[in-house]
Amino acid sequence: IMELYLDLLSPPCRAVYLFAEALKIPYEFKSVNLFQGQQYTKEFGELSIIRKVPVLKDGSFVLTESIAILQYLAQKCSVADHWFPADLQQRARLSEYLSWQHLNLRFHCSKVFLLRALHPFVMGSEVPKEKMDAAMEDMKQSLDFLEEKFLQNKQFINGSKISLADLVAIVEMMQPLAVGVDGFKDRPKLLGWRDRVKKELGEKLFNQAHEAVLNSSDMQQKLQNNSEMQKLKSSLSKYFR
C-alpha cells in the first residue's frame, strides 16, 4: 500500500489528501508536523534527507512535489478522465494552470499567510504595513488573473468538470483564511466556484481537510515552545528581510 507523508497545514499536502480521500485511493497516512520540525528529525525516518512534504512512497519508489504526486496518482489509479484529461489540448490547458500557479497564486497566498503567521515569531515584530500591503496587492492580482484568465465563465478551471487544477487552486485560496484574510470576499464568481468544488469533493471531507489550518490561532505559542523551530529562526529570517 502507498504511503503519503502529509501535514494538513500545508496547501500542497491538502491537495494530495483531498484527491486520495475523495477518490478513495488506498494509502497509509503518515503525519508529519512541519511546525514541530518533524521533517528534520528521526521521526521522518529514511526520508529525513528530503525535509519536506508531501512525499509519496510506493514500495521503493519515492516521489516529492505535490503536482507530480497528483499526476502520478491520477494515472496509476485510473481515475475519471476529467481529473487529468487524455486529450492533448485539454491536458495542455490543465498544465498551463499548474505551471502558472507555483509563482503566482500559490506563492502569493502563502506569502500572506507566512507574513501574518511566522513574521512575529521569526522577526519578533508585526509585519511592516508596506510589506503587508505589497503582499496583499500581489495576491489580489493573482486572484484577478485566476478569475479572468483561467476560470472565466466556466464551471471549473478546465471546463465543465472538476480537475486537478481546481483542487490545487482551492487549497491555496483557503490558506490566507487562517490569518483572517478572505480572498473570496466580494468575488461572487470565485465564491460560486468554491461551492462547486466543495460539492464535488464532499463538504464534510473539504471542511475536515481544512480544520487544522482554520483553527491555527495557537500557532504562535506552539512555535515559541518548539526547540526545533527555534533553531531554524536564523535561516527563516532570510525569507522576511
GUFINU-21528 format. One record per residue: residue number from 0; z, y negated, x of N, C-alpha, C in turn; residue in one letter. Coordinates in steps of 0.05 Angstrom, whole numbers, m for minus. Each point is the difference from the previous one (the first is absolute). Example, Ala and Ser with C-alpha at 12.3 -4.5 7.8 and 13.67 -1.06 7.14 Angstrom:
2
- 0, 156, 114, 264, 0, m24, m18, 0, m24, 18, A .
- 1, m14, m21, m7, 1, m24, 16, 14, m22, m15, S .
END
This chain:
241
- 0, 0, 24, 17, 0, m24, m17, 0, m25, 18, I .
- 1, m15, m20, m9, m1, m25, 16, 27, m15, m1, M .
- 2, 5, m14, 21, 24, m18, 1, m10, m29, 1, E .
- 3, 14, m17, m15, m6, m28, 0, 26, m15, 8, L .
- 4, m1, m15, 22, 22, m15, 10, m2, m29, m11, Y .
- 5, 19, m8, m17, m3, m24, m15, 25, m16, m2, L .
- 6, m3, m27, m2, 22, m18, m8, m12, m17, m23, D .
- 7, 11, 2, m24, m11, m13, m23, 4, m30, 0, L .
- 8, 13, m11, 20, 0, m29, 4, m26, m10, 11, L .
- 9, m16, 18, 11, m25, m7, 13, m23, 3, m20, S .
- 10, m17, m21, m4, m23, 2, m18, m19, 23, 6, P .
- 11, m8, 4, 26, m18, 23, 5, 13, 27, m7, P .
- 12, 26, 2, 4, 14, 25, m7, m1, 4, m31, C .
- 13, 4, m22, m14, 0, 2, m30, m27, 8, m10, R .
- 14, m21, m10, 13, m27, 8, m9, m4, 30, 3, A .
- 15, 7, 11, 23, m2, 28, 5, 17, 16, m19, V .
- 16, 25, m9, m4, 18, 14, m18, m10, 0, m29, Y .
- 17, m9, m23, m10, m10, m1, m27, m25, 18, m4, L .
- 18, m17, 0, 20, m24, 17, m2, 8, 30, m1, F .
- 19, 17, 8, 18, 8, 28, 0, 15, 8, m25, A .
- 20, 17, m17, m10, 16, 6, m24, m18, m1, m25, E .
- 21, m16, m20, m3, m16, m3, m24, m20, 23, m3, A .
- 22, m10, 9, 23, m20, 22, m1, 12, 27, 4, L .
- 23, 27, 1, 2, 15, 25, 2, m9, 16, 24, K .
- 24, m4, m13, 23, m8, 13, 25, 26, 12, 12, I .
- 25, m1, 26, 6, 24, 13, 12, 6, m12, 28, P .
- 26, 24, m8, 4, 9, m10, 26, 30, 0, 1, Y .
- 27, 11, m2, 25, 29, m3, 4, 5, m29, 8, E .
- 28, 18, m13, m14, 7, m28, 5, 20, 0, 24, F .
- 29, m7, m15, 21, 18, m4, 23, 8, m29, 1, K .
- 30, 24, m6, m7, 9, m28, m1, 6, m11, 28, S .
- 31, m11, m24, 5, 4, m14, 25, 8, m29, m7, V .
- 32, 25, m8, 7, 10, m26, m6, m7, m20, 22, N .
- 33, m20, m17, m5, m10, m18, 21, 22, m21, 7, L .
- 34, 15, m9, m20, 20, m21, 6, 25, 11, 12, F .
- 35, 1, 27, 3, 22, 11, 15, m10, 10, 27, Q .
- 36, m26, m5, 6, m11, 7, 26, m4, 29, 4, G .
- 37, m2, 16, m22, m2, 29, 3, m26, 8, 14, Q .
- 38, m21, m17, m2, m25, 7, 13, 3, 0, 31, Q .
- 39, 22, m11, 10, 4, m1, 29, 20, 21, 10, Y .
- 40, 10, 16, m19, 22, 19, 7, m9, 29, m2, T .
- 41, 17, 18, 9, m6, 28, m1, m3, 11, m28, K .
- 42, 9, m16, m20, m3, 8, m28, m30, 1, m8, E .
- 43, m16, m14, 15, m29, 0, m4, m13, 24, 14, F .
- 44, 16, 15, 14, m9, 24, 13, m23, m3, 20, G .
- 45, m18, 19, 0, m22, 0, 19, m19, m24, m5, E .
- 46, 2, m13, m23, m17, m23, m6, 10, m26, 10, L .
- 47, 23, 0, 14, 13, m25, 8, m18, m17, 18, S .
- 48, m19, 13, 14, m19, m15, 17, m18, m18, m17, I .
- 49, m4, 6, m25, m17, m16, m18, 15, m25, m9, I .
- 50, 25, 2, m7, 17, m22, m6, m10, m17, m23, R .
- 51, m12, 13, m20, m9, m15, m23, m4, 20, m23, K .
- 52, m2, m11, m24, m7, 16, m23, m20, m16, m16, V .
- 53, m16, 13, m18, 1, 28, m6, m12, 18, 21, P .
- 54, 9, 25, 0, m12, 21, 17, m5, 25, m18, V .
- 55, m23, 12, 3, m6, 25, m13, 0, 22, 21, L .
- 56, 13, 22, m6, 0, 23, 17, m9, 24, m16, K .
- 57, m24, 11, 7, m12, 22, m15, m3, 23, 21, D .
- 58, 20, 17, 1, 1, 20, 21, 3, m14, 27, G .
- 59, m18, 5, 19, 1, m13, 26, m15, m27, 0, S .
- 60, m13, m6, m22, m16, m25, m2, 18, m23, m8, F .
- 61, 1, m21, 16, 16, m24, m6, m18, m24, m3, V .
- 62, 4, m15, m21, m17, m23, m6, 17, m24, m7, L .
- 63, m7, m23, 12, 14, m25, m7, m20, m19, m13, T .
- 64, 10, m23, m9, m16, m21, m13, m5, 8, m30, E .
- 65, 10, m17, m18, 0, 7, m28, m28, 4, m12, S .
- 66, m19, m17, 9, m27, 3, m11, m12, 27, 8, I .
- 67, 3, 7, 25, m10, 26, 9, 14, 23, m15, A .
- 68, 26, m3, m4, 15, 21, m14, m10, 3, m29, I .
- 69, m4, m23, m14, m9, 1, m27, m28, 13, m2, L .
- 70, m18, m7, 18, m26, 11, 0, 1, 30, 6, Q .
- 71, 17, 8, 18, 3, 29, 7, 10, 15, m25, Y .
- 72, 20, m11, m14, 11, 14, m23, m21, 1, m22, L .
- 73, m16, m21, m4, m20, m1, m21, m21, 22, 4, A .
- 74, m7, 4, 25, m21, 20, 7, 11, 28, 1, Q .
- 75, 23, 3, 12, 12, 27, 3, 8, 12, m27, K .
- 76, 9, m17, m18, 12, 9, m25, m20, m1, m24, C .
- 77, m24, m7, 6, m22, 0, m21, 9, m15, m25, S .
- 78, 8, m25, 3, 8, m16, m23, m24, m10, m15, V .
- 79, 4, m13, m23, m22, m11, m16, m16, m20, 17, A .
- 80, m26, 0, m4, m19, m15, 17, 6, m30, 0, D .
- 81, 11, m11, m22, 3, m29, m1, 21, m10, 21, H .
- 82, 17, 17, 9, 20, m9, 20, m14, m6, 27, W .
- 83, m19, 16, 8, m14, m3, 25, m29, 9, m4, F .
- 84, m17, m17, m12, m26, 9, m10, m18, 13, 21, P .
- 85, m15, 20, m9, m20, 13, 18, m25, m17, 2, A .
- 86, m6, m16, m21, m24, m17, 0, 2, m19, 24, D .
- 87, m21, m3, 15, 0, m15, 25, 7, m29, m5, L .
- 88, m12, m13, m19, 5, m29, m5, 28, m4, m12, Q .
- 89, 8, 17, m18, 27, m3, m11, 22, 3, 22, Q .
- 90, m5, 20, 17, 20, 4, 22, m1, m23, 19, R .
- 91, m24, m11, 6, m2, m24, 17, 15, m23, m12, A .
- 92, m2, m4, m26, 14, m22, m13, 31, 4, 2, R .
- 93, 8, 25, m3, 29, 6, 4, 8, m6, 29, L .
- 94, m16, 9, 19, 6, m5, 28, 1, m30, 7, S .
- 95, m17, m15, m14, m1, m29, 4, 28, m12, m6, E .
- 96, 12, 8, m23, 27, m10, m6, 20, 10, 20, Y .
- 97, 0, 26, 6, 20, 11, 18, m2, m12, 28, L .
- 98, m24, m8, 8, m3, m13, 26, 10, m29, 0, S .
- 99, m4, m13, m23, 8, m28, m3, 31, m3, m1, W .
- 100, 13, 17, m15, 28, m4, m7, 19, 0, 24, Q .
- 101, m6, 14, 21, 18, 2, 23, 10, m27, 10, H .
- 102, m19, m18, 6, 7, m26, 11, 0, m23, m20, L .
- 103, 0, 8, m26, m1, m20, m21, 23, 5, m20, N .
- 104, m5, 14, m21, 21, 3, m21, 24, 14, 11, L .
- 105, m4, 22, 14, 24, 15, 11, 15, m18, 20, R .
- 106, m15, m12, 19, 13, m16, 20, 15, m23, m12, F .
- 107, m12, m14, m18, 12, m25, m11, 23, 6, m19, H .
- 108, m2, 21, m17, 22, 8, m17, 24, 9, 17, C .
- 109, m6, 16, 20, 22, 10, 18, 13, m23, 15, S .
- 110, m16, m20, 9, 11, m22, 15, 20, m16, m17, K .
- 111, m7, m5, m25, 19, m13, m18, 26, 15, m2, V .
- 112, m3, 27, m4, 24, 17, m2, 17, m1, 25, F .
- 113, m13, 4, 23, 14, 1, 26, 13, m27, 7, L .
- 114, m13, m22, m6, 12, m26, 6, 26, m4, m16, L .
- 115, m1, 8, m25, 23, m4, m17, 22, 21, 6, R .
- 116, m9, 25, 5, 20, 22, 3, 11, 2, 29, A .
- 117, m17, m4, 20, 8, 6, 28, 5, m25, 17, L .
- 118, m12, m22, m7, 3, m24, 17, 30, m8, 3, H .
- 119, 16, m1, m21, 29, m7, 3, 14, 20, 18, P .
- 120, m6, 26, m1, 13, 19, 17, m9, m3, 29, F .
- 121, m25, m3, 5, m11, m1, 27, 6, m26, 14, V .
- 122, m6, m22, m15, 2, m27, 12, 26, m15, m5, M .
- 123, 16, 12, m19, 26, m13, m6, m3, m25, m16, G .
- 124, m22, m4, m14, m4, m24, m17, m20, 5, m21, S .
- 125, 0, m17, m21, m20, 3, m21, m28, m8, 12, E .
- 126, m21, 9, m14, m27, m6, 9, m6, m30, m2, V .
- 127, m10, m12, 21, m8, m29, m3, m20, m3, m23, P .
- 128, 3, m22, m15, m16, m4, m24, m30, 0, 6, K .
- 129, m8, m12, 22, m29, m2, 5, m11, 28, 6, E .
- 130, 16, 17, 12, m9, 28, 6, m3, 16, m26, K .
- 131, 20, m4, m17, 0, 15, m26, m23, m10, m17, M .
- 132, m4, m26, m1, m22, m12, m16, m27, 11, 10, D .
- 133, m4, 2, 26, m25, 10, 11, m5, 29, m8, A .
- 134, 22, 16, 1, m2, 28, m8, m7, 3, m29, A .
- 135, 12, m17, m17, m5, 1, m29, m29, m8, m6, M .
- 136, m10, m19, 15, m28, m9, m4, m20, 23, 8, E .
- 137, 6, 13, 22, m16, 22, 9, m1, 22, m21, D .
- 138, 24, 7, m11, 1, 20, m21, m16, m8, m25, M .
- 139, 3, m26, m7, m15, m10, m23, m31, 4, 4, K .
- 140, m9, m7, 24, m29, 3, 5, m9, 29, m2, Q .
- 141, 17, 18, 10, m7, 29, m2, 0, 9, m29, S .
- 142, 19, m10, m16, 0, 7, m29, m24, m11, m14, L .
- 143, m8, m24, 7, m24, m12, m12, m24, 17, 6, D .
- 144, m2, 9, 25, m23, 16, 9, 0, 28, m14, F .
- 145, 24, 11, m3, 2, 25, m15, m11, m2, m28, L .
- 146, 8, m22, m13, m9, m5, m27, m31, m5, m2, E .
- 147, m9, m18, 17, m27, m10, m3, m21, 18, 13, E .
- 148, 7, 12, 22, m20, 17, 14, 1, 29, m8, K .
- 149, 25, 11, m1, 2, 29, m4, 5, 8, m29, F .
- 150, 18, m13, m14, 6, 9, m27, m21, m12, m20, L .
- 151, m6, m25, 3, m19, m14, m18, 8, 6, m29, Q .
- 152, m18, 9, m16, 6, 6, m28, 1, 30, m6, N .
- 153, 4, 16, 21, 1, 29, m3, 28, 9, m8, K .
- 154, 2, 24, m10, 26, 12, m6, 16, 5, 25, Q .
- 155, m14, 10, 21, 13, 7, 25, m18, m10, 23, F .
- 156, 10, 0, 24, m14, m12, 22, m27, 13, 5, I .
- 157, m2, 26, m4, m25, 14, 6, m16, 7, m25, N .
- 158, 7, m13, m23, m15, 5, m24, 18, 5, m24, G .
- 159, m9, 20, m17, 15, 5, m25, 22, 20, 3, S .
- 160, 3, 12, 24, 21, 20, 4, 16, m7, 25, K .
- 161, 25, 9, 0, 18, m5, 23, m11, 14, 25, I .
- 162, 6, m13, 23, m8, 12, 26, 22, m5, 20, S .
- 163, m4, 10, 25, 19, m5, 21, 4, m30, 5, L .
- 164, m20, m16, m6, 2, m29, 5, 22, m12, m18, A .
- 165, 1, 8, m25, 21, m10, m18, 28, 8, 9, D .
- 166, 2, 25, 9, 25, 10, 9, 11, m16, 24, L .
- 167, m18, m5, 19, 7, m15, 24, 7, m29, m7, V .
- 168, m15, m12, m18, 4, m28, m7, 26, m4, m15, A .
- 169, 6, 17, m19, 23, m4, m17, 26, 1, 16, I .
- 170, 3, 19, 19, 25, 2, 15, 4, m24, 18, V .
- 171, m23, m12, 10, 2, m23, 16, 10, m24, m16, E .
- 172, m10, m3, m25, 8, m22, m16, 28, 2, m10, M .
- 173, 11, 24, m2, 28, 3, m9, 20, m8, 22, M .
- 174, m9, 0, 25, 19, m5, 22, 14, m28, m1, Q .
- 175, m15, m22, m5, 14, m26, m1, 20, m2, m23, P .
- 176, m3, 16, m21, 19, m1, m22, 28, 7, 9, L .
- 177, 3, 15, 22, 26, 7, 11, 15, m24, 10, A .
- 178, m14, m21, 7, 13, m24, 10, m5, m24, m19, V .
- 179, m5, 6, m25, m1, m20, m21, m26, m15, m2, G .
- 180, m22, 10, 12, m26, m13, m2, m18, 17, m17, V .
- 181, m9, m11, m23, m16, 15, m19, m29, m8, 2, D .
- 182, m16, 16, 13, m28, m5, 3, m16, 3, m25, G .
- 183, 12, 12, m21, m14, 3, m25, 3, m24, m19, F .
- 184, 19, m18, 7, 6, m22, m18, m25, m18, m4, K .
- 185, m5, m7, m25, m23, m17, m8, m27, 12, 8, D .
- 186, m1, 26, 3, m25, 14, 6, m4, 23, m21, R .
- 187, m9, m7, m24, m2, 20, m21, m19, 23, 7, P .
- 188, m21, m6, 15, m19, 21, 8, 14, 21, 17, K .
- 189, 17, m9, 19, 14, 19, 17, 22, 14, m15, L .
- 190, 12, m14, m19, 21, 13, m17, m12, 23, m16, L .
- 191, m23, m6, m12, m13, 21, m16, m8, 24, 17, G .
- 192, m10, m6, 24, m7, 21, 19, 24, 16, 8, W .
- 193, 23, m14, 6, 24, 14, 8, 9, 20, m22, R .
- 194, m1, m9, m25, 8, 17, m23, m18, 24, m2, D .
- 195, m25, m3, 5, m19, 23, m2, 6, 20, 22, R .
- 196, 6, m10, 24, 6, 17, 23, 26, 16, m6, V .
- 197, 20, m14, m10, 26, 13, m7, m5, 22, m21, K .
- 198, m17, m6, m20, m5, 20, m21, m13, 25, 12, K .
- 199, m20, m5, 18, m14, 23, 12, 19, 17, 17, E .
- 200, 18, m13, 15, 18, 15, 18, 23, 12, m15, L .
- 201, 7, m13, m23, 24, 8, m15, 22, m21, 6, G .
- 202, 8, m14, m21, 19, m22, 4, 27, 10, 12, E .
- 203, 9, 23, m8, 25, 10, 11, m2, 5, 30, K .
- 204, m22, 12, 9, m4, 5, 28, m3, m26, 15, L .
- 205, m15, m18, m11, m5, m26, 13, 26, m15, 4, F .
- 206, 17, m1, m20, 26, m14, 2, 18, 14, 20, N .
- 207, 0, 26, m1, 17, 15, 19, m8, m4, 29, Q .
- 208, m26, m1, 5, m10, m4, 27, 8, m28, 11, A .
- 209, 2, m20, m18, 6, m27, 9, 30, m7, m3, H .
- 210, 16, 19, m9, 28, m6, m4, 14, m10, 25, E .
- 211, m5, 13, 23, 14, m7, 24, m7, m28, 9, A .
- 212, m26, m7, m1, m8, m27, 10, 9, m22, m19, V .
- 213, 2, 6, m26, 8, m21, m19, 30, m2, m3, L .
- 214, 14, 18, 13, 30, m2, 0, 10, m1, 29, N .
- 215, m12, m17, 16, 7, m2, 28, 16, m25, 7, S .
- 216, 17, m8, m20, 15, m25, 4, 21, 2, 22, S .
- 217, 9, 25, 7, 20, 3, 21, m13, 6, 27, D .
- 218, m26, m5, 3, m14, 6, 24, 12, m14, 24, M .
- 219, 7, m25, m3, 11, m15, 23, 25, 13, 11, Q .
- 220, 17, 9, m18, 25, 13, 8, m5, 26, 15, Q .
- 221, m19, 15, m11, m8, 26, 13, m11, m5, 28, K .
- 222, m15, m21, 3, m12, m6, 26, 22, m8, 20, L .
- 223, 18, m16, m9, 22, m9, 18, 17, 23, 9, Q .
- 224, 4, 20, m17, 17, 22, 6, m13, 23, 15, N .
- 225, m26, m3, 6, m15, 21, 13, m4, m5, 29, N .
- 226, 10, 18, 17, m1, m4, 29, m29, 2, 10, S .
- 227, m16, 18, m11, m27, 4, 9, m17, m26, m5, E .
- 228, 4, m12, m24, m15, m24, m6, 10, m24, 17, M .
- 229, 26, 0, 6, 10, m21, 17, m13, 0, 28, Q .
- 230, m6, 25, 10, m13, 2, 26, m28, m11, m1, K .
- 231, m13, 0, m24, m28, m8, m2, m3, m30, m5, L .
- 232, 22, m14, m2, m2, m28, m7, m18, m16, 18, K .
- 233, 2, 4, 27, m16, m15, 19, m29, 5, m3, S .
- 234, m8, 26, m4, m28, 6, m3, m11, m10, m27, S .
- 235, 16, 1, m21, m8, m10, m26, m3, m30, m1, L .
- 236, 15, m14, 17, m1, m29, 0, m27, m11, 7, S .
- 237, m16, 16, 15, m27, m9, 8, m17, m5, m25, K .
- 238, 6, 15, m20, m16, m2, m25, 4, m27, m14, Y .
- 239, 24, m11, 4, 7, m24, m15, m2, m26, 15, F .
- 240, m9, 1, 26, m2, m24, 16, m25, m16, m7, R .
END
